[in-house]
Amino acid sequence: MVNELLVIWEDTYKKGQLTFWLFLALKHGEKYVEEIQNFIQEFSEKTISYDEQSLYRSLRKFQHLEIVEFTLKPGNSGPERKYYRLTTSGMDLFEKFIERNIFLLNTPNIIKILKS
């Protein structure tokens, strides 16, 4: 029963992390969707993956909000690819989120509780 609950919890947790992983992938430069997918799989140690449709849907939403933009560049052997990057507002948003939510998990009080 614990393993089943853990799988359900992790599935919900991973779905909620899409924006974090997407922004993290774009933090140090532009990428096209396949590169974003590869980044997420590599840096999550293959514990998290998102399908192209979910990524494109999120990227369109963020583009509409002007926190992500793209440039069209030639593909290797086909149509042009969209290379996505964070706008200045997107970078500001991501940095504030990290300060308020991610660094919080690394405070001495939280670490003490987790280790006890």
C-alpha positions in Angstrom: 0.0 0.0 0.0 2.8 2.4 0.8 4.4 1.9 -2.6 1.1 2.5 -4.4 0.6 5.7 -2.4 4.2 6.8 -3.1 3.7 6.3 -6.9 0.5 8.4 -6.8 2.2 11.1 -4.7 5.3 11.2 -7.0 3.1 11.4 -10.1 1.3 14.4 -8.8 4.5 16.0 -7.6 6.2 15.6 -11.0 3.3 17.1 -12.8 3.5 20.1 -10.6 7.2 20.6 -11.4 6.8 21.1 -15.2 7.3 24.9 -15.0 10.3 24.6 -12.7 12.1 22.1 -15.0 11.1 24.0 -18.1 12.5 27.3 -16.7 15.6 25.5 -15.3 16.3 24.1 -18.8 16.1 27.6 -20.3 18.0 29.4 -17.6 21.4 29.2 -19.3 20.3 29.7 -22.9 17.9 28.8 -25.6 16.8 25.3 -26.5 14.4 23.6 -28.8 11.8 21.2 -27.3 13.9 18.0 -27.8 16.8 19.6 -26.0 14.5 20.7 -23.2 13.3 17.1 -22.8 16.9 15.7 -22.8 17.9 18.3 -20.2 15.0 17.4 -17.9 15.7 13.7 -18.2 19.5 14.1 -17.6 19.2 16.5 -14.7 16.4 14.7 -13.0 18.5 11.5 -13.3 15.8 10.1 -15.6 13.1 10.3 -12.9 11.1 13.0 -14.7 10.0 13.3 -18.3 7.4 15.3 -20.2 5.9 14.7 -23.6 6.3 17.2 -26.4 2.7 18.2 -26.3 2.8 19.2 -22.6 6.0 21.2 -23.2 4.6 23.0 -26.3 1.3 23.8 -24.4 3.3 25.3 -21.5 5.6 27.2 -23.8 2.7 28.7 -25.7 1.1 29.8 -22.4 4.4 31.3 -21.2 4.9 33.0 -24.5 1.5 34.6 -24.2 2.5 35.8 -20.8 5.7 37.3 -22.3 8.0 35.2 -20.0 9.2 33.0 -22.8 10.0 33.9 -26.4 11.4 32.0 -29.4 13.6 32.4 -32.5 13.2 30.3 -35.6 16.4 28.7 -36.8 17.2 26.1 -39.5 16.7 22.5 -38.5 19.3 19.8 -39.3 17.3 18.2 -42.1 13.9 19.7 -42.2 11.7 22.6 -41.2 12.9 25.5 -39.0 13.0 24.8 -35.3 11.7 27.1 -32.5 14.5 27.8 -30.0 12.9 29.0 -26.8 14.5 31.3 -24.1 13.4 33.1 -21.0 12.7 36.8 -21.4 14.0 39.2 -18.8 10.7 39.0 -17.0 10.9 35.2 -17.1 14.4 35.2 -15.6 13.2 37.6 -12.8 10.2 35.3 -12.1 12.3 32.2 -12.0 14.9 33.8 -9.7 12.2 35.0 -7.3 10.5 31.6 -7.3 13.9 29.9 -6.5 14.6 32.3 -3.6 11.1 31.9 -2.1 10.5 28.2 -2.7 13.7 26.2 -3.5 16.3 27.8 -1.2 13.8 27.4 1.6 14.3 23.7 1.5 18.0 24.2 2.2 17.6 26.1 5.5 19.1 24.6 8.7 15.7 24.1 10.3 14.3 22.2 7.4 17.5 20.1 7.0 17.4 19.3 10.7 13.8 18.0 10.4 14.5 16.0 7.3 17.6 14.3 8.9 15.8 13.5 12.2 
